[in-house]
């Protein structure tokens, strides 16, 4: 039996991510958002579900496809949108853009353009908490492409040796940029790689938001109990290209359409309706509130200011004076 409050919350979060990113794609095409833009559309169940088990004191590290994680974490949509615009009112003061969302207030430590770049940082955060005896968890989101990087193996090895309170969350969308998993990994069993470092690992349907929520809650509980790091592979799929520049020549359209039948928002909405948790009027009300929130975020970003030219060198290079 579904918990009604949690179920509606999960649907709202997934819809917020989807509508926010659809608006970002529109704004990018209009030239309002520049640089790189990597959309999370199709993968919303992972961010929405996994974040439920984490407290405000826990630390979050993510990838360059992190807008959804930032929104669910509690960074205001206006601050995220202003960052996308490169405005001073953005959560990274306009210096990070789409790939470097950061907010110390919510302990959201990026957004990293380096594949696997968050993994060693996560081990450092978790080690610091262990040494200072802070009862916190560090959660690190990364794609399956990071598993082929040296940072993955170094980080999991040290995390296991030191038994740090880290949660490694692999969002396996099957294509690291444009390379299919079986073309980059000799062994495609990602959980087995984590287990080789004596880290408990499980594989979860990343298109099922309740499965994501339950698996993450169980893993977090084990980490908090002092059991050391945990690894979860979320089997998911992005419906859009790797980035707005990607011609997407590496996968068949029929494959994408087949995965869309498992859209986490559509399937979960149908489930809530069938179980009497939500009706059409309730869904329309949710969509209206989300539309208003995103509209306000765009207005905030449009009204934002550019960083003064005289401040552009600030925080880039600093000399210490006596």
N, C-alpha and C positions, 0 to 999 in steps of 0.2 A: 504493500500500500504506500503510495507516494505521500510524502509530507507536503501539504499544499503550499505552505509559505516558501519552503525551499525550492519546490518545483517552479513556482511562478518567478522566484528570484533568478533561477538559472536561465529560464526562458528570456527574461528581461535582459540579462547580461549578454546572452548570445545575440539577441536582436540589436542591442546597443552597438556591439562590435560590428555586426553586419551593416547596419545603416550608416554608422560612422565611416566605415571604409568605402562603402558605395559612394558616399559624398566626397571622400578624398579622391577617389578615382575621377569623379566628375570635375573636381577642382584642379586636379593635375592636368587633365585634358584642356582645361581653360587657361592654363598657365599660372594659376594662383599658387600652386605647390610646385616647387622645382627640385632638381636633384634626383635621387633614387627614391622609389616608392615600392615597397614589398607588401602586398596585401595578404591578409590572414583569412580571407573569405573561404569557408568550407571547414576551417579548423577551430571554429569558435568554441566547441564543446570542451576543448582541452583547457584553455585559459579560464573559461567560466567555471568548470568543474573543479579543476585542481586548486584554484585559489581559495576555495571555501574552507579548506582545512588549515590554512595559514593565518596566523594572527598578525596584528599590526606591528608586533615586535620582531617578527621574522623578516629576513632579508630576501629580496627577489633579484635575480639576475636573469636577463633574457637575451634574445637574439635581435637581429635587425628587423624581424617581423613581429614587433612587440607592441603595436598600438593597442591590441585587445587586452594584453596583460596589464598595460598601464591603466586602461579604463576600469577594468575589474578591480585593480588594486586600490582605486580611489583617487587617482589623479584627475582633476576636473577636466571635462571634455574641452572646455575653452582653452585651458593651458596646453593640452595636447595639440589642439588644432592650431593655436598660435605658434607652437613650435614647428609644426608642419609648414607654416607660412614663413618661418624664419624671423618671427617678430620677437621683440625684446620681452614681451609679456609671456612668452612660452616657458614651459617648465625648465628648459635648459637655456633660457634667455635668447633663444633663436639661433644658438650656435651649434646645436646638435642635429636639428632637422629630424626627418622621419626615422633614421636609424639609431639615434642616440637619445631616446627619451630617458630622462633622469629626474628623480624627485626624492631628495634626502628625507623630506618630511614623512613620506610613506614608506621609506626604506626600499625604494625601487631604484636599484643601482645599475640601470642600463639594460637594454639597448647597447649592443656592440656590433660594429660592422665587421669584426674579425670572426671568421668561423671558428667556433670553439673558444673564443676569447674569454667568455664568462666562466669557463670551467675552473681554471686555476684561481681565479678571484673567489669563486664560491668556496673552494677549499680553504683559502685564507680567511674568509669571513667566519666559516664554521670553526676553524682552528682557534681563532681569536675568542669566539664564544666559549669554546671548551676550556681554554686556558683561564679565562676570567670567570668561568662558571655561570655564564648567562644561559638560562634555559630556553634558548632560541634555536630555530631551524633555519638553515639557508637553503632556498630552493633555486635551482638553476635550470632554466629551460634552454634547450638547444635542438637543432635538427639532426637527422641521421647522418648528414654529411660531416658533422663534427666528429663522428665516431672514427673516421679515417684519419683524423689529425693526431699528432703526437700529444697535444695537450689533453686529449681525452684519456689516453692511457696513463700519462704521468699523473693526472689529477685523480683518477680513480684509484690508482695504486697508492698514492699518499693518503687519500681519504680513508682507504681501508686500513692501512698501516696505523694511522693515528686515530681511527674510529671517531671521526668528526661527525657532528650532527648535520649532515648534508643530504639533500634530496635531489637526485639527478633525474630530470624529466625530459626524456627524448621524444620530440614530436616528429615521428617518422611519416613524412608525407610522400615517401617513395622516390622523390627526385631531389637530389642535392643540386640546386640550380637547374641544370638540364641533363644531369646524369642519373640514370636509373640505378637503384640500389644494387641490383645484381651485376652492374657494370663497374661498380667501384669497390665492392666488398666481396672478398673470396668466400667469407662465411656471413650470410645475411641474418643469422640469428643474433640480434643485438643484445638480447638478455644474456646469452652465453658469454659474450665478451665481458659484461659486468661481473658475471659469476666467476670468471677466471681470476678476478681480483678479490674473490670471497665476499662480494657484495650481493645481498639478496635482490633478486630482480623478478619482475613480472611484466607480462605483455597484456595490454588492455585495448579494447575497441574505442579508439579516440573519436568515433562518430556518435557515441552514446554518452551523453553528458552525465547520466546517473552512474554509469560504469566508471567514468573518470572520477567523479566525486567520491564514490565509495573506495576505489583503489587508492586514491591519494590520501584519504582520511586514515586508512589502515597503515599506509607506509609512514605517514607523519607521526602517528601514534607510536610506532616502533622506533622511529628516530628519537622522539622525545623521551622515550623510556630508557635511552642510553644504549640502544642496540647498534649504533654506528650508522653509516650511510645506507641509503636505499636507492634503487634504480627502477624507474618505470618507463616502459616503451609504450607510447600512445600511437596506435596505428590509425593514421588520419590521412587527409588528402586536401590539397589546395585546389580550388576550382578555377582560380585565375592563374595567369602566367607567373613565373618566378618574380618578375618585376615588370614595371610598365614599359621597359625597353625590350622585353623578351618576346621574340617572334613565335616562341612555343612550337618548334618544329620537332621536338623530341618525343612527343606522345600523341596518340591518336585521339581525335575529337570524340570518337565513340567511347573511349575509355573514360574520358572526363564526364560525359553524359551518364554513363553507368554509375559512376561514383556520386553524381548529383542526386540519384535516386535515394541515396543514404544521407542526404543533407541533414545535419544534426538539428537544425531549427525546424524543418518541416516535419521530420519524424517525431520529434519531441512534442511539437504543437498538436499533432494528430493524437498522440498518446494522452496528452492532458485533456483534450476534448472528449476522447473515448471514455476516460475515467471520471468525467464530470468535474474536473478541476478548473477548467476554463471553457468559456463559450465565445462566440464570435464578437459579442459586445465587449467582453473583457479584453480580448486580443486587440480590438480596434482602439480601445482606451490606452493600452500599453504602447501601441504604435504611435498614437498621437503625442503622448508624453515624450517618447524618444525623439520624434520629429521636432518637437519644440526645443528639446535639449540641444540637438545638433544644430538647429537653426540659430540658437543663441550662441553656440560655440563658433559658428562661422562669422556671425556679427562681431563677436569679441575679437576674433583674429583679424578681420578686415579693419577694425578700428585700432588695432595695435600699432605700435611704433617700431621703427627700425633703430637698432643700436647706434648711438652717436659715433661718427667716424673716429673721433678722438679717443674712444674707448676700445677700439678694435684690438689693440695690442695688450689690453689688460688681461691678466691671467694666462697669457701665452708664454711670456718670459719674465722672470722675476729675479731681481738681484737683492741680496740681503745686505742691509747697511748695518754698521756697528751701532 
